[in-house]
Amino acid sequence: MTEPCTGVILAGGAARRYGGRPKGLLPVAGRRVIDRVADALSACTDELLLVANDPAAGDWLPGVRTAPDARPGHGSLGGIHAALWHAGTPVLLVAWDMPFVPSGLLRTLRERSAGADVVVPASDSRRGVEPLCAYYSPACLRAIEERLDANDLRVVSFYEAVRVTRLERDVVARFGDPARLFHNINTPDDLEMAERNGASPDGRGDRPQA
């Protein structure tokens, strides 16, 4: 892991189901989600970057560089674009509403990056992968911009134009139940579930099992 890598916290979404309250600032088991994500990324990257459009974002993580979308209004794909645009390095990117992503998993994504432009973990999502917890190289920028220009905002729309390594589900599962690892907070019910999970960790997070 000699090439510098920036850890990016992607603060997207309007949090309408929370009345506009920034969901990454919500506490889970006594700690803000944004702090959990920042700690996981800090353990395996060279610096942090917060991508956020909220005018108050500069106060969320003192000492962490904050930057807005380079092309606003393009959803999560625009957020990945902004991460690479502002970082100038490969990035490990995590959405700020995922409280249980462990640094061990992120480190593994980075370690698998040789010969890849994207390293993405398998998941139980409808896409089969978790693109908002992934490694991206600057080589993705041109492919992303082509999809933005075409108004194709699917977050994985550019994958077919770059080199993608998929981290197998059995490898992901060594760090815990993928449903828990990639649990994201969109609704009050999601937050309640996260509170239960946070109070009863599975004990594996950063320690892969043989």
DRENVO-145939 format. One record per residue: residue in three letters; residue number from 0; x, y, z of N, C-alpha, C in turn. Coordinates in steps of 0.05 Angstrom, whole numbers. Example, Ala and Ser with C-alpha at 12.3 -4.5 7.8 and 13.67 -1.06 7.14 Angstrom:
# DRENVO-145939
  residuo  num     n.u     n.v     n.w    ca.u    ca.v    ca.w     c.u     c.v     c.w
      ala    0     264    -114     156     246     -90     156     264     -66     156
      ser    1     257     -45     142     273     -21     143     258       1     157
# end
This chain:
# DRENVO-145939
  residuo  num     n.u     n.v     n.w    ca.u    ca.v    ca.w     c.u     c.v     c.w
      met    0      17     -24       0       0       0       0      18      25       0
      thr    1      35      27     -21      53      50     -22      41      75     -34
      glu    2      21      71     -52       9      94     -65     -10     108     -45
      pro    3      -8     135     -42     -26     148     -24     -56     143     -30
      cys    4     -71     142      -9    -100     137     -12    -115     155       7
      thr    5    -136     168      -3    -152     186      14    -178     172      23
      gly    6    -183     174      48    -208     164      59    -230     184      56
      val    7    -251     178      42    -272     197      36    -298     189      51
      ile    8    -309     208      66    -335     205      78    -355     219      60
      leu    9    -373     204      49    -392     216      30    -418     223      44
      ala   10    -422     248      48    -446     258      63    -466     267      42
      gly   11    -482     248      33    -502     255      13    -530     252      24
      gly   12    -550     260       8    -578     256      15    -588     279      31
      ala   13    -614     284      28    -627     307      41    -639     299      68
      ala   14    -638     273      75    -649     264     101    -677     274     106
      arg   15    -694     272      85    -721     282      88    -737     268     110
      arg   16    -730     242     114    -745     227     134    -737     234     162
      tyr   17    -716     251     164    -709     262     190    -713     292     191
      gly   18    -731     302     175    -737     330     175    -714     347     166
      gly   19    -696     336     150    -673     351     141    -649     349     159
      arg   20    -652     336     182    -629     333     201    -608     315     188
      pro   21    -583     324     188    -561     308     175    -559     281     189
      lys   22    -565     259     175    -567     233     187    -540     222     197
      gly   23    -518     231     185    -492     222     194    -484     233     221
      leu   24    -499     254     230    -494     265     257    -510     252     279
      leu   25    -527     233     271    -542     218     291    -524     200     306
      pro   26    -529     196     332    -513     178     348    -523     149     346
      val   27    -505     131     345    -511     102     347    -494      91     370
      ala   28    -508      80     390    -494      70     414    -475      91     425
      gly   29    -484     116     426    -469     138     439    -448     151     422
      arg   30    -445     143     396    -425     156     379    -438     164     353
      arg   31    -432     188     343    -443     196     317    -433     177     295
      val   32    -451     173     276    -443     155     253    -419     166     239
      ile   33    -418     192     235    -396     204     220    -369     199     234
      asp   34    -369     198     261    -345     193     276    -336     164     272
      arg   35    -356     146     272    -350     118     268    -337     113     240
      val   36    -348     126     220    -337     123     192    -309     136     191
      ala   37    -306     159     203    -280     172     202    -258     155     216
      asp   38    -265     143     238    -246     126     252    -238     102     235
      ala   39    -257      89     223    -252      66     206    -233      73     183
      leu   40    -239      96     170    -223     104     147    -195     114     156
      ser   41    -193     127     178    -167     137     188    -147     115     192
      ala   42    -157      92     200    -139      69     206    -126      57     182
      cys   43    -135      64     157    -124      51     134    -120      69     110
      thr   44    -121      95     114    -116     115      93     -96     136     103
      asp   45     -88     153      84     -67     173      91     -78     200     100
      glu   46    -102     206      91    -116     230     100    -146     227      95
      leu   47    -161     245     107    -190     244     104    -201     267      88
      leu   48    -223     263      75    -237     283      60    -267     279      64
      leu   49    -281     300      72    -310     299      75    -323     312      51
      val   50    -338     297      35    -352     308      12    -381     314      21
      ala   51    -387     340      22    -413     349      32    -420     376      21
      asn   52    -446     380      16    -455     405       5    -468     423      26
      asp   53    -472     413      49    -484     429      71    -465     451      79
      pro   54    -474     476      81    -457     498      89    -445     494     117
      ala   55    -457     478     133    -447     474     160    -427     451     162
      ala   56    -421     438     140    -405     414     140    -377     418     151
      gly   57    -366     442     148    -339     448     158    -336     445     188
      asp   58    -359     445     202    -358     443     231    -362     414     241
      trp   59    -368     396     223    -375     369     231    -351     353     240
      leu   60    -329     356     227    -304     341     234    -281     361     234
      pro   61    -277     376     255    -256     396     256    -229     384     248
      gly   62    -215     398     230    -189     389     221    -189     372     196
      val   63    -213     364     188    -216     348     163    -225     365     140
      arg   64    -211     363     118    -217     379      94    -245     372      84
      thr   65    -260     392      77    -288     389      67    -290     401      40
      ala   66    -304     387      22    -307     397      -6    -335     390     -15
      pro   67    -347     407     -32    -374     401     -43    -372     385     -69
      asp   68    -395     377     -79    -396     364    -105    -384     383    -126
      ala   69    -368     372    -144    -358     387    -166    -380     392    -187
      arg   70    -399     373    -189    -421     375    -207    -446     369    -191
      pro   71    -457     390    -178    -480     386    -159    -505     374    -173
      gly   72    -521     361    -157    -547     351    -166    -546     325    -181
      his   73    -524     309    -177    -521     284    -192    -520     260    -173
      gly   74    -531     263    -149    -534     240    -131    -508     228    -123
      ser   75    -509     202    -116    -486     188    -106    -464     186    -127
      leu   76    -471     183    -152    -450     182    -173    -435     208    -174
      gly   77    -449     231    -170    -436     256    -168    -418     258    -144
      gly   78    -426     244    -122    -409     244     -99    -383     229    -103
      ile   79    -384     206    -117    -359     191    -123    -341     208    -141
      his   80    -354     222    -160    -339     240    -178    -325     262    -161
      ala   81    -339     274    -143    -328     295    -126    -305     284    -109
      ala   82    -308     260     -99    -287     248     -82    -261     247     -98
      leu   83    -262     236    -122    -238     233    -138    -228     260    -148
      trp   84    -246     278    -155    -239     304    -166    -223     320    -145
      his   85    -232     320    -120    -219     336     -99    -195     321     -87
      ala   86    -196     295     -85    -174     280     -72    -148     280     -88
      gly   87    -150     276    -114    -126     275    -130    -110     249    -126
      thr   88    -122     230    -112    -109     204    -106    -131     183    -108
      pro   89    -124     157    -108    -144     137    -103    -159     143     -77
      val   90    -183     133     -76    -199     138     -51    -211     112     -41
      leu   91    -214     110     -15    -232      91      -2    -255     107       7
      leu   92    -278     101      -3    -302     117       1    -323     102      17
      val   93    -335     115      37    -356     103      53    -378     124      57
      ala   94    -403     116      52    -425     134      57    -428     138      87
      trp   95    -436     163      94    -435     170     122    -459     160     138
      asp   96    -476     143     126    -498     132     141    -494     102     146
      met   97    -468      93     144    -461      65     149    -444      63     174
      pro   98    -456      58     197    -441      59     222    -423      35     228
      phe   99    -426      13     214    -412     -11     222    -391     -21     202
      val  100    -382      -5     184    -361     -13     165    -334     -14     180
      pro  101    -321     -37     181    -296     -39     197    -271     -32     180
      ser  102    -251     -22     194    -226     -14     181    -213     -39     168
      gly  103    -216     -62     180    -204     -86     168    -215     -92     140
      leu  104    -240     -89     136    -252     -92     110    -242     -71      90
      leu  105    -241     -46      99    -231     -25      82    -202     -29      74
      arg  106    -186     -39      93    -158     -44      88    -155     -66      66
      thr  107    -173     -86      68    -172    -108      48    -180     -98      21
      leu  108    -199     -80      19    -206     -68      -7    -181     -54     -19
      arg  109    -167     -39      -2    -144     -25     -12    -122     -44     -21
      glu  110    -118     -65      -5     -97     -85     -12    -103    -100     -38
      arg  111    -128    -101     -46    -136    -115     -70    -135     -97     -95
      ser  112    -125     -73     -92    -127     -53    -114    -107     -56    -137
      ala  113     -87     -73    -134     -68     -76    -156     -82     -85    -181
      gly  114     -78     -70    -203     -90     -78    -228    -120     -72    -230
      ala  115    -131     -57    -211    -160     -51    -211    -164     -21    -209
      asp  116    -186     -12    -221    -195      16    -218    -217      18    -197
      val  117    -231      -4    -192    -252      -5    -172    -248     -31    -157
      val  118    -249     -30    -130    -251     -54    -114    -276     -51     -97
      val  119    -295     -69    -101    -322     -65     -88    -329     -91     -74
      pro  120    -340     -90     -50    -348    -114     -36    -375    -125     -45
      ala  121    -376    -151     -47    -402    -164     -52    -421    -159     -28
      ser  122    -447    -157     -33    -466    -153     -12    -492    -166     -19
      asp  123    -512    -163      -1    -538    -174      -6    -557    -154     -19
      ser  124    -546    -132     -28    -563    -111     -40    -573    -120     -67
      arg  125    -592    -104     -79    -603    -111    -105    -581    -111    -127
      arg  126    -560     -95    -123    -539     -94    -142    -519    -118    -139
      gly  127    -519    -129    -116    -501    -151    -110    -473    -141    -100
      val  128    -469    -115    -100    -445    -102     -91    -452     -77     -75
      glu  129    -432     -66     -61    -437     -43     -44    -419     -20     -54
      pro  130    -429      -4     -75    -412      16     -87    -406      40     -70
      leu  131    -421      43     -48    -415      66     -30    -398      57      -6
      cys  132    -385      35      -9    -364      26       9    -343      12      -8
      ala  133    -326      28     -21    -309      16     -43    -284      33     -47
      tyr  134    -266      21     -62    -241      34     -70    -245      43     -99
      tyr  135    -236      68    -105    -237      79    -132    -211      93    -139
      ser  136    -201      88    -163    -177     101    -172    -184     125    -190
      pro  137    -166     144    -193    -171     167    -210    -178     160    -239
      ala  138    -171     136    -248    -177     127    -275    -207     126    -279
      cys  139    -223     126    -258    -252     125    -260    -264     151    -269
      leu  140    -249     173    -265    -261     200    -269    -273     203    -297
      arg  141    -258     197    -317    -268     201    -344    -293     184    -349
      ala  142    -293     159    -340    -316     142    -345    -341     153    -330
      ile  143    -336     163    -306    -358     175    -290    -369     200    -304
      glu  144    -351     217    -314    -360     241    -327    -376     235    -352
      glu  145    -369     214    -366    -385     206    -390    -413     198    -382
      arg  146    -416     185    -360    -443     177    -351    -458     201    -341
      leu  147    -445     219    -327    -458     244    -318    -468     260    -342
      asp  148    -451     262    -362    -458     277    -386    -482     265    -400
      ala  149    -485     238    -398    -508     224    -410    -532     223    -392
      asn  150    -529     236    -368    -550     236    -348    -558     208    -339
      asp  151    -538     190    -340    -542     163    -329    -530     163    -301
      leu  152    -547     166    -281    -538     170    -254    -537     145    -237
      arg  153    -541     122    -250    -538      97    -235    -509      95    -224
      val  154    -508      89    -198    -482      92    -184    -461      72    -195
      val  155    -470      50    -207    -451      31    -219    -450      33    -250
      ser  156    -461      54    -261    -464      56    -290    -437      56    -304
      phe  157    -416      65    -291    -390      67    -305    -373      42    -301
      tyr  158    -382      23    -286    -366       0    -279    -357     -16    -304
      glu  159    -375     -16    -324    -368     -32    -348    -346     -20    -364
      ala  160    -338       5    -358    -317      19    -373    -290      19    -359
      val  161    -289       7    -335    -265       7    -319    -259     -22    -310
      arg  162    -236     -25    -297    -228     -51    -287    -239     -55    -258
      val  163    -256     -74    -255    -270     -78    -229    -261    -104    -217
      thr  164    -253    -103    -191    -248    -127    -175    -270    -128    -154
      arg  165    -282    -151    -153    -304    -155    -134    -293    -172    -111
      leu  166    -295    -161     -87    -287    -176     -63    -309    -196     -56
      glu  167    -301    -221     -57    -321    -243     -55    -336    -242     -29
      arg  168    -360    -252     -30    -377    -251      -6    -365    -266      18
      asp  169    -352    -288      12    -341    -304      34    -318    -288      48
      val  170    -304    -272      32    -283    -255      44    -295    -233      61
      val  171    -316    -220      50    -330    -199      65    -341    -210      91
      ala  172    -352    -234      90    -365    -246     113    -345    -252     136
      arg  173    -319    -253     130    -300    -257     151    -299    -234     171
      phe  174    -309    -211     162    -310    -187     180    -337    -184     194
      gly  175    -356    -201     188    -382    -200     200    -404    -205     180
      asp  176    -428    -204     190    -452    -208     173    -454    -185     154
      pro  177    -453    -189     127    -455    -167     109    -479    -149     113
      ala  178    -502    -161     122    -526    -145     127    -520    -124     148
      arg  179    -504    -131     168    -497    -112     189    -475     -93     180
      leu  180    -454    -103     167    -432     -87     158    -441     -63     141
      phe  181    -461     -69     123    -469     -48     104    -496     -36     112
      his  182    -505     -40     136    -530     -29     145    -528       2     143
      asn  183    -548      14     130    -548      43     128    -574      54     140
      ile  184    -571      79     148    -593      91     164    -608     111     146
      asn  185    -632     103     138    -649     120     121    -674     128     135
      thr  186    -683     112     155    -708     116     168    -705     113     198
      pro  187    -724     122     214    -723     118     243    -721      88     250
      asp  188    -734      71     234    -732      42     239    -703      32     235
      asp  189    -690      43     215    -662      36     210    -644      44     233
      leu  190    -650      68     244    -635      77     267    -639      60     292
      glu  191    -664      52     296    -670      34     318    -655       7     315
      met  192    -655      -3     291    -640     -28     287    -611     -25     291
      ala  193    -600      -2     282    -571       4     286    -565       6     316
      glu  194    -583      17     331    -579      19     360    -577      -9     372
      arg  195    -594     -27     363    -593     -54     374    -567     -68     366
      asn  196    -559     -64     341    -535     -77     331    -510     -65     345
      gly  197    -511     -38     350    -489     -25     363    -485     -34     391
      ala  198    -507     -41     404    -506     -50     432    -498     -79     434
      ser  199    -500     -94     412    -493    -122     412    -475    -128     388
      pro  200    -450    -118     387    -432    -123     365    -426    -153     362
      asp  201    -420    -160     337    -415    -189     332    -386    -196     339
      gly  202    -370    -176     346    -343    -182     356    -322    -187     335
      arg  203    -329    -184     309    -310    -191     289    -298    -167     274
      gly  204    -313    -146     272    -306    -122     256    -279    -121     243
      asp  205    -257    -117     257    -231    -113     245    -215    -139     245
      arg  206    -226    -161     254    -210    -185     256    -222    -207     238
      pro  207    -211    -210     214    -222    -231     196    -219    -259     209
      gln  208    -239    -276     204    -238    -302     214    -226    -322     194
      ala  209    -212    -341     203    -200    -361     185    -222    -378     173
# end
